[in-house]
Amino acid sequence: MRLRKLRKDKNISQLKLAMDLHMNQNTISRYETGEREAGYAELISIADYFNVSIDYLLERTDNPDINK
């Protein structure tokens, strides 16, 4: 998942991201290291937060644009 790259590109700490998404910082860390996979609702929240598609977040495409 591209979470770490997106977060670092925006200069956002794991703690800030976790607080903004109403999650635990440890959960964000585990998503970034691959120890845990985000569920459907969490993927939507993360993709919406960074304004990217879920496919981009999951590295299924290199195009971050959302197709609506």
Secondary structure, DSSP 8 states (H G I E B T S, - for coil): --HHHHHHHTT--HHHHHHHTT--HHHHHHHHHTSS---HHHHHHHHHHHT--HHHHTTS-S------
